[in-house]
Amino acid sequence: MFETTALNRRNERVQHAFRLLFGLMTVVLIVPVVLILGVLIWKGGPALSIDFLFTDPRNGMTEGGILPALIGTVWLVTVALLASVPVGVAAALYLSEYASDNWLTRIINLAIINLAGVPSIVHALFGLGAFVLFFGFGTSILSASLTLAVMTLPVVIVSTRESLQAVPLAFREACWNMGATRWQTIRRVVLPNSVSGILTGVILEVSRTAGETAPIMFTGAAFFLPFLPQSVFDQTMAMSLHLFVVSTQVPDVPEHLPYGVALTLIGMVLVMNAASIAFRTYLRQRRKW
């Protein structure tokens, strides 16, 4: 029989103390989220209804619903994903599978790090100059979405690169020994086994894209536009800007209205993220390692 020594008892006490510390840190992170959601549900719940979700704003945006802003946000997020995910995945593939460690790749990695740290208002001015004025897209969904795509590219690149590098090297070597080319190995083995990690970056991008205000305010979002966009060259309302407007710029707004908009925005992001997480879980279950 082994007897418990003083060292064992001290290690157990230290382990228990750290377990309590990390548990408290987790609670500290969770409690604000629960409180925020509780306040939004309590104050914004009365605003939620079928009319609120599927009608246009009325009476100077003090009444009616949020349908144009809701549909406009879906447009912005969708076009931004279509623009950023292919470019981000391609860049990550180059950096992870093709590029050697030289001055060019170091400059690219430095540019990615710097791009991730640029404030959103700077991205807004870049989008205004590049997409609205230089390329002539005007203030439109396309300009706003491309601005959001540039802003969220580092998230996609980093998450994709990490998921590609997580695929064991033995998988690649087995394919090469069978005579497969590098691209065949990437397409048949590496990418299918890293899709779940790529979706992590997509989930983060959806959350950030749906909540940004400054970039779309300069490039494509309208203060008040009570009709649905017909193409990517139209302007549109957006949930984040609409929340800012009804909270700070419109007088005599019912108290429950801004909270209802915020609750709907969070709910929409949660639904999009839940769908991505469910798909990612499904892909992970099919993975063979």
N, C-alpha and C positions, 0 to 999 in steps of 0.2 A: 504494500500500500504506500502511496506517495503522500507525504505530509505537506500541508501548505506552509510555505516559508514566509518570512517577513517581506521578502522581495516580491513574492507572488501576491501577497495581500496589498502591498503598495501599488503594484501594477494594476490590480483590479480596481483600486480606488481611483487611480489616475484615469483608467479607461471609463469608469462610470462618470467621472467628472466631465470628461470630454464628450461623452454621449449626451449628458444633460446640456452642456454648452451648445452643441450642434443642434439639439432639439429646440432649445430656446431661440437660436438664430433662425431656424425654419419657421417657428411660430411668428417671430417678428416679421418675416417676409410675407407670411400668409395673412396675418390679421389685417393689414391695411387693404389688401385686395378684397377680403370679405366685407370689410366696412364700406369700401367704395361701392361694391356691388349692392350691398344692403341699402345704402342711401339712394342709389339710382333706382332700385326697384321700388323703394318706399315712395319716393317723390315723383318718379317717372312712370311708374306702373299705371296710374290713372289716365295718362295720356295715350297709352297704347290701345289701338282699336283697328278694325278693318279700314275705317275711313282715314285714320291717321297714316296708315301705311300706303294706301292706294288712292289718295286724292292729292291735288295740288295745293300749295299754300294760298291763303286768301287773306284779304283785309290787311295788307302790309305785312304778311307773314306772322300775324298774331293769331291766326286761325287756320284751319285746314290741315293738310297732311304734308308728307315729305317725299312723295313719290318721285319727283324729278331729281332730288338729291340722292335718293336711294339708287335709282337706276344709273345716275351719273357716276356714282362711286363704283358700281359694278363695271361700267365701261372703263373707267380709269384703271382699276386694278387689273382687269382682263388684258387690256392693251399693254400695260406696263409689264405684265408677266410674259406676254408673247414677245415683247422686245428684249427683255433682259435675260430670261432663262436660256434661250439658245446661245446668246453671246457669252453669258457667264459660264455655261457648261463647256463651250468651245475653248474659252480662255483657260479654264481649269484643266481641260484635257491636254492642251499644249504644255502648260507649266508642269503637269504631273507626269505625262507619258512621253513627251517628245523633247522638251527643252533640257539642255544641259546647264550646269551651274556656271554661268558666265556673266559678264557685265550687263548683257541685255536682260536676262531673267531677273537679275538683282534690281535693275531699274524698274522693271514691270512690277515686281513685288513691292518696291517702295511706293510706286504710283498707286497700287491697290490700297496700301496702308494709309496713304495720304488722302485718297478719295473717301475712305471710310470715316475720316475725321473732319471732313469739310462740313461746316454748318449748312442746314437746309436752306437758309436764306441765300447763301452763295450759290447753291444749286439752282435756286429760283432765278437769280440774275443770269446765270449761265444759260438756262433754258430760254429765258426771254431773248437773250442776244443770239443764241444759236438756232433754236427751232422756230421761234416766233418771227424774228427779223431776218436772219441770214438765210435760212432755208425757205422762208416765206409760208410756213404753215399757219401763221396767224394765231390768235388766241383760240385754241381748239383742244379737243380731247387728245389729239395726236401729240401736240406740243407738250401738254401737261403730262401725258403718260410717258413720253420719251424722257422728260426731265426726271420723273420718278424712277424710270428704269436706270438711268445713269447713277442716280443717288443710291440705289439698292444693289447695284452690280457687285460691290465688294462682298456683300452677304452671300450671294449666289456663288461667287468664285471661291471664297474660302470654304464654305460648307461642301461644295462639290469636290474641291481638291482634297479635303480631308477624307471624304468618303471614298474617293478613288485610291488614295494611299492606304486605306484600311483593307483593301482587297489583298490577300496574301500574294507575295511574289511567286510562290510555287504555282499558282494558277496560271500566271503569265508564262512561266518557264515550261509548264506542261504543254501549253498551246504552241509555243515556239518549237518545242521538240517534235511536235506533230506536223510541222511545216506551215503553220498558220502565220500570216503576216501580222505586223503590229496592229494595223487597223482592224483586221479580222478578230484579233484577240480582244481589242478594246470593245468592238461592237458586240461580240458574242459572249464574252466572259466578264470583262471589267465593268462595263456599264450596267448590265442586268443585276450584278451583285452590289452596285452602289446607288441604285435608284432611290432606295429608302433614305439614304443619307442626303441625296440631292433634294429630296422633298422637305427635309428639315430647313434648308435655306429658303425654299419656296414658302414655307409656313411663316418664317420670320419676315420675308418680303411682303406677304399679304398684310400682316399686322402693321408694318410700318407704312406701306403705301396707302392703306385705307385711312390712316390717321394723320397724314401730313397735310398741312394747311398752306404754309408759305410758298412752296414750289407751284402748287396749282393756282394759287391766288394771282400770281404774275403771268401764268402761261395758258390758262384755259378755263378756270372755274368762274362762274358768274355769280354776282350778288343775288340776283333774282331773275329766274328764267323759267316761268311756269309751263314749259312744254318739254317733251322728251327729245333727246338728240336722235338724229337720223343717220349720222355717219361720224367718223372720227374727225372730220373737219368742222364739226359744230362745237359751240360752247356748251357747257352743262353746269348745273348745280352739283355740289358735292357735300356729303354729310359733314365732313370736318369743317369746311368753310361755313356751311349753314349753321352748325352749332355755334361757331364763333359769332356769326352775325346776330342770331336771335338772342345770344347771351349778352352781347355788348353794344350792338348798334341799333336795335329795334326797340322803341319805347313801348310800354304797356303790354309786354309779353306775359301771358299767364305763367305762373311759377313752374307748373308741371311741364311746360312745353320744352324748354332746354334739356331738362332731365330726361324727357321722353326721347329726344333726338340722341342724346348721349347713350341711353340704354339700347336704342335700336342699333347704333353704330357698333357698340361692343358686342351685341348679339350677332350682328352680321359677320364681324370678324371671327367670333367664336364658331359660327357655323362653317365658315370657309376653312378655318383651321381644323375643325373636327373632321371635315371631309378629307382633308389632306392627311391627317393623322391616321384615319381609318384605312386609307389607301396605302400609307406607308407600313402600317401594321400587317396588312394583307401581303405586301411584297416581302416583308421580313420573314413571314411564316413560310413563304415559298423558297427562301434562300437555303442553300444546301450546305452552309458552313456556319 
